[in-house]
Every structure is written in C-alpha cells, then in structure tokens.
Amino acid sequence: MKEKLIQRFGADRVSEVPIQEGEVPLLVLDLELNSPVTVILTNGLSDYKMPVPDKWKEREHNELYFCLPSYWEWEDLENPQMNWVFYWIQRLAKYVKEKETWYGHGHTMPCGKEKNPLSATMKQNHFLLADPILLETEMSPIQLEEKEIHFLSIIPLFQDEMDYKQSQGTLKFSQKLNNNGITEKLDDFRGSAMKRKWRLKR
C-alpha cells in the first residue's frame, strides 16, 4: 500500500513510523491542504479480510487513520498530550483482528473500560469510526491487486456526543458534526457538538 500512496502523494509525503515488535506497521502522510495536516495510518490492517455483513461486502479491507493538525508535535513520543494516538491506533487495529470482528462507518467504542479522557487537553472518552470527511478526496479508496482498500478515520467523541449518537443514530449525528464544522482533524480546543452556541442579539 505504501507504493500506492507514494504514487498518489509523492515519495516526500510518505514515510514510516518506527514501531515495536508485534505492532501494526504505521505510515505518516504529510499533506498540504489549506492548513497542513499529518495523517497517521495503519499499513497492513487491510490484509485482514473483515467478516462484514452482506450490505458492506465491498468494504472488507480497511485501514485506520488519525488526522493531526499542524501544531501537533507528534514526533515527541514522550508527550502524553500527543502520543496517545499511537497507543490507540495500535489497540484498535489489534482488537479487530484478535476478536475476528469488523469495523465500518458509524462504529463507536469507549476509550477503555474506564472511559477516561484521552489526555489533559483532549477530554473525549469515546471514538467514532467514520468515512473521510476533511480528507474525502485524499483518503479515497485504493485498488491494490484484487482488493479495494478503504480508509476509516478515528474521531474522538465527548460523552454527550456519544449519548446523542446512540439515541439518534449515525446519520443525525453526522449532520450534527457537519453543522458544527467538526471533521476527523483533531482539535485540542474544540467543544462538544451538543453545546448550544449562544448568539448576541443586535
């Protein structure tokens, strides 16, 4: 898959992340949008053919990714405000294979049994897997030999967002995110999509 991404973005935009033995290989994409972003994505999760329901039979091969803002110093692997992305992308990738299950658009999961916040600056305690939003074009499917590889973004959610999604469904929640300009791009400063935005009367 790395070669396919190099063809799409250029060799200077694609690199590998050092990993420990037994971990899922990871790639880094440096993308120049209106505001540059860094994409951390799995490289090989798509080797696992997910046992998807019939309605998702064309989505059996997936890779996961986080989209990081330009101000994140993701190379600082000792920084707990940022290094959690590596822990969680590994955990999510390993889980789906070990449990012989599948991931698809709209799937959610807690950040561990305790549902603790991701970091001191990121108070979200759940994840949503979603089709690319900001990177809809950049992370469009890749054809690799006989399989089509799709990309699922990992979006951190606040508890009240999770509650709304569970009660109202993926479509309504996706509309809520869209109305608030929330995408897969991580943002240390974003508030919950469920908080009312007060407007001053003129």
C-alpha positions in Angstrom: 0.0 0.0 0.0 2.9 2.4 0.7 3.8 2.4 -3.0 0.2 3.3 -4.0 0.3 6.2 -1.5 3.6 7.4 -2.9 2.1 7.3 -6.4 -0.8 9.4 -5.0 1.1 11.9 -2.9 4.8 11.7 -3.8 7.7 10.0 -2.1 8.5 13.1 0.0 5.0 13.0 1.6 5.0 9.3 2.8 7.2 7.9 5.5 7.2 5.1 8.0 6.9 5.3 11.8 9.3 3.3 14.0 7.3 0.6 15.8 7.9 -2.1 18.4 8.0 -5.8 17.6 4.5 -7.2 17.2 2.9 -3.8 16.5 0.9 -2.9 13.3 3.1 -1.0 10.8 2.3 2.7 10.5 2.7 5.3 7.9 2.9 9.1 8.1 1.4 11.3 5.3 2.3 15.0 5.3 -0.5 16.7 3.3 -0.6 20.3 2.2 -4.2 21.4 2.5 -5.4 25.0 3.2 -3.9 24.2 6.6 -1.3 21.3 6.5 -2.2 18.1 8.3 -0.3 14.9 9.3 -2.0 11.6 8.8 -1.0 8.6 11.0 -2.4 5.5 9.4 -2.1 1.7 9.6 -0.3 -0.1 6.9 -1.4 -3.7 6.7 -4.6 -3.9 8.6 -6.2 -4.3 5.2 -4.5 -7.7 4.9 -7.2 -8.9 7.3 -10.5 -9.6 5.5 -13.2 -8.4 7.8 -16.3 -10.6 8.2 -18.7 -7.8 7.2 -22.4 -8.1 6.7 -23.7 -8.5 3.2 -24.6 -4.8 2.9 -20.9 -4.0 3.5 -19.4 -6.8 1.3 -17.3 -4.3 -0.7 -15.8 -2.9 2.5 -13.9 -5.9 3.8 -10.5 -4.3 3.7 -9.9 -1.2 5.8 -7.1 0.9 7.2 -7.5 3.3 10.1 -6.1 6.8 10.5 -5.8 9.8 12.7 -5.7 13.3 11.1 -3.4 15.6 13.2 -3.3 19.4 13.0 -0.1 21.2 12.0 0.6 22.4 15.6 0.9 18.9 16.9 4.5 17.8 17.5 3.7 14.1 17.0 7.3 13.2 16.9 7.6 13.9 20.6 6.7 10.3 21.6 7.2 11.1 25.3 4.5 13.7 25.3 1.2 12.3 26.8 -0.8 15.1 25.2 0.0 13.7 21.8 1.4 10.1 22.0 -1.9 8.6 22.8 -2.7 8.5 19.0 -0.1 5.7 18.6 -1.4 3.7 21.6 -5.0 3.9 20.4 -4.4 3.2 16.7 -2.4 0.1 17.6 -5.1 -1.0 20.1 -7.9 -0.6 17.7 -6.1 -2.3 14.9 -5.2 -5.3 17.1 -8.6 -5.6 18.6 -10.5 -6.0 15.4 -8.2 -8.9 14.3 -8.0 -10.6 17.7 -11.7 -10.6 18.1 -12.2 -11.6 14.4 -14.8 -8.8 14.1 -15.2 -5.9 11.7 -15.2 -2.1 11.6 -17.4 0.1 9.5 -18.6 3.7 9.2 -20.5 4.7 12.3 -19.0 2.2 14.7 -18.1 3.6 18.1 -16.2 2.3 21.1 -15.2 3.7 24.6 -11.6 4.6 25.4 -11.1 1.6 27.6 -13.4 0.2 30.3 -12.9 3.2 32.5 -13.8 5.6 29.6 -11.1 8.0 30.8 -10.3 11.2 28.8 -7.7 10.8 26.1 -5.3 13.4 27.7 -5.3 16.5 29.8 -6.2 18.6 26.7 -8.5 16.1 24.9 -11.4 15.3 27.2 -13.1 13.0 24.8 -13.6 9.4 26.0 -15.1 7.6 23.0 -14.1 7.1 19.4 -16.2 7.2 16.2 -15.0 5.4 13.1 -16.1 7.4 10.0 -15.6 7.7 6.3 -13.2 10.5 5.5 -14.7 14.0 5.8 -12.0 16.6 5.5 -9.8 14.1 3.6 -12.6 12.7 1.4 -10.5 13.1 -1.7 -7.1 12.4 -0.3 -8.2 9.3 1.5 -10.4 7.8 -1.2 -10.2 4.1 -1.7 -7.1 2.5 -3.2 -7.2 -0.5 -5.5 -4.5 -3.0 -4.6 -4.4 -6.1 -6.8 -7.7 -7.9 -6.2 -8.9 -5.8 -3.2 -10.2 -2.3 -2.7 -8.8 -0.7 0.4 -11.0 1.8 2.3 -9.9 4.3 5.0 -11.7 4.9 8.2 -11.0 8.0 10.2 -10.9 7.9 14.0 -12.8 10.8 15.6 -12.7 11.3 19.4 -16.1 12.0 20.9 -17.3 13.6 24.1 -19.7 11.6 26.3 -22.7 13.7 25.4 -21.9 13.3 21.7 -21.8 9.6 22.2 -25.1 9.6 24.0 -26.7 11.6 21.2 -25.2 9.3 18.5 -26.5 6.2 20.4 -30.0 7.6 20.7 -30.4 9.4 17.3 -28.3 7.2 15.0 -25.3 7.8 12.8 -27.0 9.9 10.1 -28.4 12.5 12.5 -25.1 12.6 14.5 -23.1 13.1 11.3 -25.3 16.0 10.4 -24.7 17.4 13.9 -20.9 17.2 13.3 -21.2 18.8 9.9 -23.3 21.6 11.2 -20.6 22.4 13.7 -17.8 22.1 11.2 -16.3 19.1 13.0 -14.2 16.7 10.9 -11.7 14.0 11.6 -9.0 16.6 12.1 -8.0 16.5 15.8 -8.5 19.7 17.7 -7.3 20.3 21.3 -9.7 23.3 21.5 -12.9 22.0 20.1 -16.0 21.8 22.3 -18.9 19.3 22.2 -21.2 19.5 19.2 -24.0 19.3 21.7 -23.3 22.6 23.3 -25.5 25.4 22.2 -23.8 28.3 20.7 -25.2 31.5 22.1 -25.7 34.4 19.7 -25.7 38.0 20.8 -28.8 39.9 19.7 -28.2 43.0 17.6 
